[in-house]
Amino acid sequence: MPPSGRARPSERVHRDCDIMEALRRLRKLRAKRMHFHFVLPRFLRRAGAMLRHFATPVLFLSDCLCAWLAAWFGPGLSALRRFFRRAFQKLPPRLQLRLRLWAIPPALLRAKRNLLLASAACLLLGLTAAALVPIVSGRTSPPDFGRQAAWRAYEQAERRGAARWAPRQLAAAKKALAQGLFEYRRQSARFLPLRNFEVARLILSQAEQRSWEAARGAVNRRKSAQERAQMQVHQATELVAIGRDFGMLMPLSLYERTLLARAQVRLQEAKQHWREGHYADAEALATESETVASRVGEACAERAGRYADTQLVERWRHMVDETVAWSRRTGQTAIVVSKAAHSLTLYRGGMPNKRYRADIGSNSIADKTASGDQATPEGKYRIVAKKDVGQSHYHRALLLDYPTAEDLAVFRRLRRSGKIRASAPGGQIEIHGEGGRQKDWTRGCVAIANPEMDELFNAVSIGTPVVIVGSHGDGGPFLELVERYRAAKSEVIP
């Protein structure tokens, strides 16, 4: 018998077999209950993953140490193990299960490690594929060409004057360009696989399209404004020229001369603005010039319209026909003066023999009614005197019998009605030389060039009839100007 307190060798062997059998059963129980590990809550799995690396080797070493100590020290350690077993059994069941599951065999740890490595490899491959998909599809490629194209289109729109001619379209293009550049910079700052330039590419494409639309709109509107301004300047130029021509053929009042000068100044300003490319200002100034010149032209056309009055023209034509018939019947000479045509025609035997360019009074439109009105009288007269060289201030002259009884009657009627204030109807109306000045300058006489005056002086005699009419249907510069004015006013500017 061995001493008391010490186990026999056979007992130690049986005891070791019992411990190994207990460990084997415990591991078998752990293997059967491993599936509980996968249904635990997520936070327990994370906590177990953190503590497993420390708890598993400690528990395994403690089991081995207890088994070895039990083989040598037997009863004392057995009592200690029973104490710890009772303490373990007093723990909550879930905690007991968790502590048992933490002590995983090494083979199962290696299998789990391999599973984790395989899962990590699959996850890595998935992430790599997910990162390569946007790169291969082109979504991560920056639209540098589109960005440069949008910039060039916007700069082209600015160079073509879109800020002035198409401001709204240019503002829309600028806004789209700013949004596209912002999206471009935002995507460039992101991690490469996470970049997506599709939105930036679309916005930059829209910005380019709007910029080109603004450029085309600016060109079209600029061209349209240029054409309108050019037509307005052309019409104003025509009306101002007509006003100047009216001023050369008839006297203009101070107010009319002021208006005509103002129209000319506005026309010059409009032309200057048009040359500088300020078409809107040019059109406005040309419109003002046209309006002012139209006021002058309307007044002059109204006064010159008497030369186209049907009753007056019929009366004048009747006087001319009577004089020409008298010349045909008597075979003598007669003179017909047309104020509208600025012509003096010498008839012999009822046929026109000579035709001369005649200058008349500066107030060429009106009929002479009073002294000092600078108008050439209209009516039937006769030569009462011939003034040779030295007897007239204007080379040679043929004095007419103005005023006649009819002229005096008209003068008295107008004076009684208060339309004139002159004390006499005037006189000393002649056909004289020093003419050919291509303007109306006399104080009521009819002037022709000196060589022509010599021919006329020798061709007529005292008593030769002279008929002075406004017009007898032969046209003339007054009627031409009136027709030009009506045609210019009838032009419609789109």
GIKAGI-V935980 format. One record per residue. PHI is phi in degrees with one decimal (NA if undefined). BURIAL is + if it has 9 or more other ideal C-beta (glycine too) atoms within 8 Angstrom, else -. Layout:
# GIKAGI-V935980
{{PHI,BURIAL} {PHI,BURIAL}}
This chain:
# GIKAGI-V935980
{{NA,-} {-73.5,-} {-61.5,-} {-66.0,-} {88.1,-} {-122.0,-} {-82.7,+} {-73.1,-} {-61.5,-} {-66.8,-} {-65.7,+} {-63.8,+} {-64.1,-} {-62.5,-} {-65.5,+} {-63.2,+} {-62.5,-} {-65.3,-} {-64.3,+} {-63.7,+} {-65.0,-} {-64.1,-} {-64.9,+} {-63.4,-} {-64.8,-} {-63.5,+} {-64.9,+} {-64.3,-} {-63.9,+} {-63.3,+} {-64.0,+} {-68.4,-} {-100.2,+} {-66.3,+} {-67.5,-} {-66.5,+} {-63.8,+} {-86.6,-} {-108.1,-} {-68.6,+} {-60.2,-} {-64.5,-} {-67.4,-} {-70.2,+} {-64.0,+} {-66.0,-} {-65.8,-} {-65.5,+} {-62.7,-} {-75.7,-} {-91.9,+} {-64.2,+} {-63.2,-} {-98.5,-} {-73.3,+} {-61.6,+} {-65.8,-} {-66.5,-} {-65.1,+} {-64.6,+} {-65.5,-} {-66.9,-} {-64.5,+} {-65.2,-} {-64.4,-} {-64.4,+} {-64.6,+} {-69.7,-} {-66.1,+} {-66.4,+} {-68.0,+} {-99.9,-} {-108.4,-} {50.5,+} {-59.6,-} {-61.6,-} {-70.1,+} {-62.5,+} {-62.5,-} {-64.5,-} {-67.7,+} {-64.5,-} {-61.9,-} {-66.2,-} {-66.9,-} {-65.0,-} {-64.5,-} {-67.5,+} {-70.2,-} {-76.5,-} {-70.5,+} {-60.6,-} {-59.1,-} {-64.5,-} {-67.0,-} {-60.6,+} {-63.3,+} {-65.7,+} {-66.7,+} {-69.2,+} {-69.8,+} {-69.2,+} {-83.9,+} {-90.2,+} {-62.3,-} {-60.9,-} {-62.5,-} {-68.3,+} {-62.6,+} {-66.8,-} {-65.3,-} {-66.1,+} {-62.9,-} {-63.4,-} {-64.1,-} {-64.8,-} {-63.1,-} {-65.0,-} {-63.2,-} {-63.9,-} {-64.7,-} {-63.3,-} {-63.2,-} {-64.1,-} {-64.2,-} {-63.6,-} {-64.2,-} {-63.7,-} {-64.5,-} {-64.3,-} {-75.8,+} {-80.6,+} {-59.3,-} {-65.9,+} {-68.9,+} {-67.5,-} {-72.0,-} {91.8,-} {-68.4,+} {-88.9,+} {-78.6,-} {-70.0,+} {-81.6,+} {-64.6,-} {-64.4,-} {-64.5,+} {-64.9,+} {-65.6,-} {-64.2,+} {-65.0,+} {-63.1,+} {-62.7,-} {-64.3,+} {-67.1,+} {-64.1,-} {-64.8,+} {-63.7,+} {-66.8,+} {-65.4,-} {-85.6,+} {80.5,+} {-66.6,+} {-62.5,-} {-101.1,-} {-97.8,+} {-141.2,+} {-66.4,+} {-68.4,-} {-64.8,+} {-66.6,+} {-64.1,-} {-64.5,+} {-65.0,+} {-65.6,+} {-64.5,-} {-63.7,+} {-65.2,+} {-62.8,-} {-64.3,+} {-64.4,+} {-67.0,+} {-63.5,-} {-64.3,+} {-62.6,+} {-67.2,-} {-64.9,-} {-71.3,+} {-66.1,-} {-80.9,-} {-86.0,-} {-63.2,-} {-52.5,-} {-65.3,+} {-91.5,-} {-74.5,+} {-147.2,+} {-92.0,+} {-64.0,-} {-65.3,+} {-62.1,+} {-62.5,+} {-65.9,-} {-65.9,+} {-65.0,+} {-64.7,+} {-64.1,+} {-62.5,+} {-62.8,+} {-62.8,-} {-66.9,+} {-65.5,+} {-66.7,+} {-62.4,+} {-63.8,+} {-64.1,+} {-65.1,-} {-62.4,+} {-64.4,+} {-63.9,+} {-65.3,-} {-69.0,+} {-64.2,+} {-65.7,-} {-63.1,-} {-64.4,+} {-62.9,+} {-66.1,-} {-62.2,+} {-63.8,+} {-64.3,+} {-65.6,+} {-66.7,+} {-64.3,+} {-62.9,-} {-67.3,+} {-62.9,+} {-61.3,+} {-64.0,+} {-69.3,+} {-65.2,+} {-63.2,-} {-64.1,+} {-62.7,+} {-63.8,+} {-65.5,+} {-60.2,+} {-65.6,+} {-78.5,-} {-95.2,+} {-144.8,+} {-73.5,-} {-107.9,+} {-70.9,-} {-60.8,-} {-65.0,-} {-67.9,+} {-65.1,+} {-65.4,-} {-62.9,+} {-65.0,+} {-65.2,-} {-63.7,+} {-62.8,+} {-65.8,+} {-64.7,-} {-63.8,+} {-66.8,+} {-64.3,-} {-63.5,+} {-63.1,+} {-64.3,+} {-65.2,-} {-64.1,+} {-65.9,+} {-65.4,-} {-83.7,-} {90.2,-} {-91.5,-} {-72.4,+} {-63.9,-} {-65.2,+} {-62.7,+} {-65.3,+} {-64.6,+} {-67.1,+} {-65.3,+} {-64.2,+} {-63.8,+} {-61.8,+} {-62.9,+} {-62.7,-} {-67.6,+} {-65.3,+} {-65.8,+} {-64.6,+} {-68.5,+} {-63.9,+} {-65.5,+} {-65.2,+} {-67.4,+} {-65.1,+} {-67.2,-} {-70.0,+} {-75.1,+} {-66.8,+} {-63.2,+} {-72.4,+} {-109.5,+} {-65.4,-} {-63.9,-} {-66.7,-} {-65.1,+} {-62.4,+} {-64.8,-} {-65.0,-} {-64.8,+} {-64.2,+} {-63.8,-} {-64.4,+} {-64.2,+} {-63.5,-} {-63.3,+} {-67.0,+} {-64.7,+} {-64.5,+} {-61.0,+} {-62.9,+} {-67.2,+} {-74.7,-} {-96.8,-} {75.5,-} {-96.5,+} {-86.5,+} {-148.8,+} {-120.2,+} {-123.1,+} {-111.1,+} {-109.9,+} {-69.7,+} {-66.5,+} {-87.8,+} {51.9,+} {-133.9,+} {-123.8,+} {-114.7,+} {-98.1,+} {-100.5,+} {-135.9,+} {65.1,-} {81.9,+} {-117.5,-} {-66.7,-} {-100.8,-} {-139.6,+} {-135.8,-} {-123.1,+} {-77.8,+} {-118.9,+} {-99.0,+} {-120.9,+} {-64.4,+} {-62.6,+} {-92.7,+} {-74.0,+} {-80.2,+} {-79.9,+} {-90.2,-} {-69.9,+} {-126.9,+} {-151.2,+} {-67.9,+} {85.6,-} {-83.3,+} {60.4,+} {-106.8,+} {-89.9,+} {-67.2,+} {-122.4,+} {155.7,+} {-105.9,+} {-133.1,+} {-136.6,+} {-77.3,+} {-110.1,-} {-159.6,-} {-119.3,+} {-106.3,+} {-84.3,-} {-60.2,-} {95.8,-} {-94.4,-} {-132.7,+} {-73.5,-} {-124.1,+} {67.5,+} {-126.1,+} {-149.8,+} {-120.9,+} {-81.2,+} {-102.9,+} {-90.0,-} {-81.5,+} {-88.4,+} {-85.5,+} {-62.2,-} {-66.2,-} {-63.0,+} {-64.6,+} {-65.4,-} {-64.1,+} {-62.0,+} {-65.0,-} {-65.2,-} {-69.5,+} {-69.0,+} {-65.0,-} {-79.5,-} {82.4,-} {-77.4,-} {-131.3,+} {-118.0,-} {-65.4,+} {-89.7,-} {-146.3,-} {-78.9,+} {94.5,+} {-175.6,-} {57.4,-} {-86.6,+} {-131.6,+} {-108.8,+} {-134.3,+} {-88.9,+} {65.7,-} {-90.6,+} {75.8,+} {-89.5,-} {59.5,-} {-157.5,-} {-93.8,+} {-133.6,-} {-75.1,+} {-95.6,-} {138.1,+} {-83.3,+} {-113.7,+} {-119.2,+} {-128.5,+} {-65.5,+} {-59.4,+} {-60.7,-} {-69.4,+} {-64.8,+} {-62.8,+} {-63.1,+} {-66.5,+} {-59.6,+} {-79.8,-} {-89.3,+} {-116.5,+} {-140.4,-} {-65.2,-} {97.9,-} {-62.9,+} {-71.1,+} {-129.6,+} {-111.2,+} {-112.9,+} {-126.7,+} {-68.8,+} {-166.1,+} {-127.0,+} {86.2,-} {-96.3,+} {73.5,-} {119.3,+} {-64.2,+} {-64.5,+} {-66.8,+} {-63.3,+} {-66.7,+} {-62.3,+} {-65.7,-} {-61.8,+} {-66.3,+} {-63.3,+} {-65.3,-} {-65.9,+} {-73.0,+} {-80.3,-} {-68.7,-} {-107.6,-} {-91.3,-} {-67.0,-}}
